[in-house]
Amino acid sequence: MQTLLPEGWPRPKGYANGVAAEGKMIFVAGQIGWTPEGVFEAADFAGQFRQTLLNTLAVLKAGGAGPEHVVRMTWYVVDKREYLAALREVGAAWRELMGANYPAMAVVEVKGLVEDAARLEIETTAVV
């Protein structure tokens, strides 16, 4: 995997502007912050984010991938202010579970998600 940074652009913090990769592609459906049994153990953004990453990593592992193979993520959040207020906890969970891997990402505020209790949903693409 190669991180793409156009000449003269500042290095972004926490994500990449682009990623080039070759190999088997793994597409992870939108994951939310409930357990595999469909239970929300956390109501707050940071807690649901951590569980969402754990769910994503479990699907990746089933495909023979890990956090180092993630090349793209799209985050759907129901409240931008809630997301921004949780950045410290989000960053800590990211470093713990994903390490120093920073894929191309987009964060989009949406009116709602199919599961009313969900605070965010993340789609992921990985290349092994």
C-alpha positions as CSV (number, residue, x, y, z in Angstrom):
1,M,0.0,0.0,0.0
2,Q,1.3,3.5,-0.9
3,T,0.0,6.7,0.7
4,L,-0.6,9.4,-1.9
5,L,0.4,12.9,-1.0
6,P,0.5,15.5,-3.9
7,E,3.7,17.6,-4.0
8,G,3.4,20.7,-1.9
9,W,0.4,19.5,0.1
10,P,0.6,19.4,3.9
11,R,0.4,15.9,5.4
12,P,-3.2,15.4,6.7
13,K,-3.7,14.4,10.4
14,G,-5.5,11.1,11.0
15,Y,-6.2,10.1,7.4
16,A,-4.6,10.0,3.9
17,N,-5.7,12.0,0.8
18,G,-5.3,8.9,-1.2
19,V,-4.0,5.3,-1.2
20,A,-2.7,3.1,-4.0
21,A,-2.9,-0.7,-3.4
22,E,-2.8,-4.0,-5.3
23,G,-4.3,-7.3,-4.2
24,K,-7.5,-9.0,-3.0
25,M,-10.2,-6.4,-2.2
26,I,-12.4,-6.8,0.9
27,F,-15.5,-4.7,1.2
28,V,-17.0,-4.4,4.7
29,A,-20.6,-3.5,4.9
30,G,-21.6,-0.6,7.2
31,Q,-20.8,-1.5,10.7
32,I,-22.4,0.1,13.8
33,G,-21.7,0.2,17.5
34,W,-23.6,-2.9,18.6
35,T,-22.2,-6.2,19.7
36,P,-22.4,-9.2,17.3
37,E,-25.6,-10.1,19.2
38,G,-27.2,-6.8,18.2
39,V,-27.0,-5.1,21.6
40,F,-25.8,-1.5,22.1
41,E,-23.6,-1.6,25.2
42,A,-22.7,2.1,24.8
43,A,-25.0,5.0,24.1
44,D,-22.2,7.5,23.6
45,F,-20.3,8.2,20.4
46,A,-16.9,7.1,21.6
47,G,-18.2,3.8,23.0
48,Q,-20.1,3.0,19.8
49,F,-17.1,4.0,17.7
50,R,-14.9,1.6,19.6
51,Q,-17.4,-1.2,19.1
52,T,-17.8,-0.3,15.4
53,L,-14.0,-0.7,14.9
54,L,-14.1,-4.0,16.7
55,N,-16.9,-5.2,14.4
56,T,-15.0,-4.0,11.4
57,L,-11.8,-5.7,12.5
58,A,-13.7,-9.0,13.0
59,V,-15.1,-8.9,9.5
60,L,-11.6,-8.1,8.1
61,K,-10.1,-11.0,10.0
62,A,-12.6,-13.3,8.5
63,G,-11.3,-12.2,5.1
64,G,-7.6,-12.6,6.1
65,A,-7.0,-8.9,6.6
66,G,-6.1,-6.6,9.5
67,P,-6.1,-2.9,10.1
68,E,-2.9,-2.5,8.1
69,H,-4.9,-3.5,5.0
70,V,-7.6,-0.8,5.3
71,V,-7.4,1.6,2.4
72,R,-10.7,3.5,2.6
73,M,-13.4,4.3,5.1
74,T,-16.6,6.3,5.0
75,W,-18.0,7.3,8.3
76,Y,-21.7,8.3,8.6
77,V,-22.4,10.3,11.8
78,V,-25.7,11.5,13.1
79,D,-24.3,14.5,14.9
80,K,-21.2,16.4,13.8
81,R,-20.9,18.2,17.1
82,E,-21.0,14.9,19.0
83,Y,-18.3,13.5,16.7
84,L,-16.1,16.5,17.2
85,A,-16.6,16.5,21.0
86,A,-15.5,12.8,21.1
87,L,-12.3,13.2,19.0
88,R,-9.9,12.6,21.9
89,E,-11.6,9.3,22.8
90,V,-12.0,8.4,19.1
91,G,-8.2,9.0,18.6
92,A,-7.3,6.8,21.5
93,A,-9.5,3.9,20.3
94,W,-8.1,4.3,16.8
95,R,-4.5,4.1,18.0
96,E,-5.3,1.1,20.2
97,L,-7.2,-0.9,17.6
98,M,-5.9,0.4,14.2
99,G,-2.4,1.5,15.1
100,A,-0.6,4.0,12.8
101,N,-2.7,3.1,9.7
102,Y,-4.4,6.1,8.1
103,P,-6.6,5.2,5.1
104,A,-8.4,7.6,2.8
105,M,-11.5,8.7,4.7
106,A,-14.6,10.7,4.5
107,V,-16.9,11.7,7.4
108,V,-20.5,12.6,6.5
109,E,-23.2,13.9,8.8
110,V,-26.5,12.2,8.0
111,K,-30.1,12.8,9.2
112,G,-30.4,9.3,10.6
113,L,-29.4,5.6,10.4
114,V,-31.6,2.6,10.0
115,E,-30.9,1.6,13.7
116,D,-32.2,4.5,15.7
117,A,-29.8,4.0,18.6
118,A,-26.7,4.0,16.3
119,R,-24.6,7.2,16.6
120,L,-22.4,6.3,13.5
121,E,-21.9,3.7,10.8
122,I,-18.6,3.0,9.0
123,E,-18.1,1.3,5.6
124,T,-14.6,-0.1,5.0
125,T,-12.5,-1.2,2.0
126,A,-9.3,-3.2,2.5
127,V,-6.7,-4.6,0.1
128,V,-4.6,-7.7,1.0
